[in-house]
Amino acid sequence: MNFCSKCGHPVQLGIPPDDDRERHICQSCGMVHYQNPKLIVGCIIHWEDNILLCKRAIEPRYGLWTTPAGFLENGESLEEGAVRETWEEARAEVEISRIFAISSLPHINQIYVHFLAKLKHLNFSPGPESEDVQLFHKDEIDWDSIAFSAVSFALTSYVHDPDSLQVYCNTIIKRQWTE
C-alpha cells in the first residue's frame, strides 16, 4: 500500500500506539490501514462414494485438480460463497451439510474453509475457471495432481473418515511452490 484510501496521501509502515505489529499509517490524516487474511470457501462435494473435483483452467496451479473454491465476496455468508464458487467452477448445485475443514496459511494471509456438501444431481460441467469437472472414487484420486495443500488436507481428512463429525483444522507451512 502506498497511499491512503481516505485522503490520498502517502502511507508508511509503523506500529500504531497500543498495537504490536506494523501497519500502513497515513502520514497526513493518521488513518491506520489494517490488512487481514483473505477467506477462501469451497466444498468437498460427494455423490455416493465419489468426490467432485475441478481441473484448473487458470493460474495458479493450471491443469491440476481442486475442490470448487474461491475468495469470499463482501456481503456473502461462508455458505453462500461456497455455493456460488461451486456453481462458478463446476456448474453444480449442492446442499451444504456443515463445515468440514479449516486451513490457515499465514505465509500468504489466507484461510480456507471447506464445507461438506452433497451433489443434488449429476448435471455439472466446467465453468470458466475449470477445464474439466469429474467425479472420482477416493481410490482414483491422483494425489500428486491436487493443486493446493489446503485442498489436499481437506480431501485426505474426508477420504480417511467421511462420516466423521469432527472439524479438521491445521496450519500449513510454506511449501516449495507458491500456493
KAGICOR-V183625 format. One record per residue. N is the residue number from 1. RES is the residue in one small letter. OMEGA is omega in degrees with one decimal (NA if undefined). D_CENTER is the distance of its C-alpha to the mean C-alpha in Angstrom with 1 decimal. Layout:
n = <N/N>
res = <RES/RES>
omega = <OMEGA/OMEGA>
d_center = <D_CENTER/D_CENTER>
This chain:
n = <1/2/3/4/5/6/7/8/9/10/11/12/13/14/15/16/17/18/19/20/21/22/23/24/25/26/27/28/29/30/31/32/33/34/35/36/37/38/39/40/41/42/43/44/45/46/47/48/49/50/51/52/53/54/55/56/57/58/59/60/61/62/63/64/65/66/67/68/69/70/71/72/73/74/75/76/77/78/79/80/81/82/83/84/85/86/87/88/89/90/91/92/93/94/95/96/97/98/99/100/101/102/103/104/105/106/107/108/109/110/111/112/113/114/115/116/117/118/119/120/121/122/123/124/125/126/127/128/129/130/131/132/133/134/135/136/137/138/139/140/141/142/143/144/145/146/147/148/149/150/151/152/153/154/155/156/157/158/159/160/161/162/163/164/165/166/167/168/169/170/171/172/173/174/175/176/177/178/179>
res = <m/n/f/c/s/k/c/g/h/p/v/q/l/g/i/p/p/d/d/d/r/e/r/h/i/c/q/s/c/g/m/v/h/y/q/n/p/k/l/i/v/g/c/i/i/h/w/e/d/n/i/l/l/c/k/r/a/i/e/p/r/y/g/l/w/t/t/p/a/g/f/l/e/n/g/e/s/l/e/e/g/a/v/r/e/t/w/e/e/a/r/a/e/v/e/i/s/r/i/f/a/i/s/s/l/p/h/i/n/q/i/y/v/h/f/l/a/k/l/k/h/l/n/f/s/p/g/p/e/s/e/d/v/q/l/f/h/k/d/e/i/d/w/d/s/i/a/f/s/a/v/s/f/a/l/t/s/y/v/h/d/p/d/s/l/q/v/y/c/n/t/i/i/k/r/q/w/t/e>
omega = <-178.9/-174.1/-179.8/178.0/179.1/-174.4/176.9/180.0/-179.0/174.4/174.9/174.0/176.9/178.1/179.2/175.7/179.0/176.5/-177.8/179.8/-179.7/176.1/171.7/-177.5/177.9/-179.0/-179.0/-175.1/177.6/-179.0/175.3/-178.6/179.7/175.1/-174.1/-178.4/175.2/176.7/173.7/-178.5/179.2/-175.6/161.6/-172.0/179.8/172.4/-173.4/-179.5/-176.4/-179.5/179.8/178.1/179.7/174.1/-172.8/176.5/-179.2/171.1/-1.3/175.3/176.7/174.7/178.1/-174.2/-180.0/168.7/174.1/-176.5/177.5/-175.6/173.9/177.5/173.8/178.1/179.3/167.0/176.5/-178.1/179.3/178.6/179.8/177.9/178.9/179.8/177.4/178.5/-177.7/-173.3/-175.1/-177.2/-177.4/174.4/-175.5/171.8/-178.3/177.0/-177.7/171.6/-178.8/-175.6/176.3/178.3/174.2/176.3/-173.5/-178.7/175.5/174.5/178.5/172.2/177.4/172.9/177.3/173.4/168.7/-176.5/177.7/175.7/-177.9/179.4/-175.1/175.3/175.4/-179.5/-179.0/169.4/-175.3/-178.4/-178.5/174.9/178.1/174.7/-177.5/169.0/179.0/167.9/-176.7/179.2/-178.2/-176.7/175.0/-172.9/177.5/-179.1/178.1/-169.2/-169.4/-178.5/178.2/177.5/176.6/179.4/-177.9/-179.7/178.3/178.4/180.0/-178.9/-179.9/-177.3/-175.1/-178.2/-178.9/175.0/179.8/167.3/-178.0/-179.2/175.0/171.5/-177.5/177.3/-177.4/176.4/179.3/178.9/-178.1/176.4/NA>
d_center = <23.7/27.3/28.6/28.5/26.9/29.7/32.8/31.9/33.5/32.2/29.9/30.3/28.4/30.1/29.9/30.7/33.3/32.1/28.8/27.8/25.7/26.0/24.9/25.9/29.2/31.2/34.7/36.3/35.0/33.4/30.0/27.3/24.0/21.2/17.8/15.0/11.4/8.7/6.3/2.9/4.5/5.9/9.2/11.4/14.3/17.8/21.1/24.0/23.3/20.8/17.1/15.7/13.9/13.5/15.1/13.7/16.3/14.9/14.3/12.8/13.6/15.7/17.3/15.1/13.5/10.1/8.9/8.6/5.2/5.0/6.2/8.2/11.8/14.8/16.8/14.3/13.9/10.7/12.4/13.4/10.1/9.0/12.5/12.6/9.7/11.5/14.6/13.8/12.6/14.9/17.5/17.2/18.2/17.0/18.2/15.7/17.5/15.6/12.8/12.8/10.7/9.3/8.7/10.0/10.2/13.2/14.4/11.9/11.4/7.7/6.7/4.1/6.1/7.3/10.5/13.5/15.0/18.2/19.0/21.8/23.6/23.6/23.4/20.3/20.2/18.1/16.8/17.3/14.2/15.2/18.6/18.8/17.5/19.2/19.8/20.2/22.3/20.9/23.8/23.0/19.5/20.0/18.0/18.9/17.1/13.6/11.5/9.3/10.6/7.8/8.2/11.8/12.0/10.8/13.0/15.8/15.9/16.2/18.8/20.7/21.2/19.9/22.1/21.1/20.7/19.1/15.7/14.7/13.6/13.6/13.6/12.9/15.6/15.7/16.5/19.1/16.8/14.4/10.7>
